[in-house]
């Protein structure tokens, strides 16, 4: 009850805090980077290659792009992603677009930085399935064509796990989508959004959505790297949605920390490009954005929305889809006369 009271209070304050459009934030044109890994063109080039290369997985079939398809919405349109040997993961793959604006990574916030997140799937038995991360790195080292790219990005003798992760993270920090209709609107172009979208924006704030989905990426207030912004989901459990979409099965952050107080706490997700990232929620259980809006209103704010309000909010959410930068697929280094993949 104490948490619910705090949530209701924050929702009330959010309505007061967002009466004017000046309070809304546009997405920056450049993503933040940690001091020890400034973004450079050389790192980005190498990182894109590593992001696309499936040869480091145990079967040679799964790359970062397999689950986070940047040629589309940055996810894979599945409820759960498919890894090596057709194994299915336990959570929906969040979009990699604008992930640089998260202060922690994964649904449960178990990784502080994109650099940390980049290492995780490699040794996950369901995802890329490599026993030890150095085994994957040895496959990279065995592809001689990668060496000059590492040297350009990091210098001599730089083919290490840490540098590979830094390169992938540097590439991911270029995957941002500014200049949406919403961004143009809050910057002063009052014709950028439709009347319905503006109405939906006001409803979004009025009912309290901004108590969690605030900030430039609509993933909460700006936080230091490693400090997550979490919300309990679901909060109100007395509704048809809980059983219908099995919302209480996943314990959320508790699975990472082991703390009962973290049960059903999840990192607040970005709403950027949400029209391109169905299905929704950590378990990918909802295929329709209108249904997702109704579910959130009921489980988080204990409100039953009218159809008109749902349509207006969905229209506003469509205004959060920004401009995707052109991505040219890289030519990956080959291994003339041999293979780094060994059939067992």
Secondary structure, 3 states (H helix, E strand, C coil): CHHHHHHHHHHHHHHHHCCCHHHCCCCCCCCCCCHHHCCCHHHHHHHHHHHHCHHHCCCCCCCHHHHCCCCCCCCCCCCCCECHHHCECCCCCCCCCCHHHCCCECCCCCECCHHHHHHHHHHCCCCCCCCCHHHHHHHHHHCHHHHHHHHHHHCCCCCCHHHHHHHHHHHHCCCCCCCCHHHHHHCCCCCCCCHHHHHHHHHHHHCCHHHCCCCCCCCCCCCCCCCCCEEECCCCCCCHHHHHCCCCCCCECHHHHCCHHHCCEEECCCCCCHHHCCCECCCCCECCHHHHHHHHHHHHHCCCCCHHHHHHHHHHHHCCCCCCCCCCCCCCCCCCCCCCCCCC
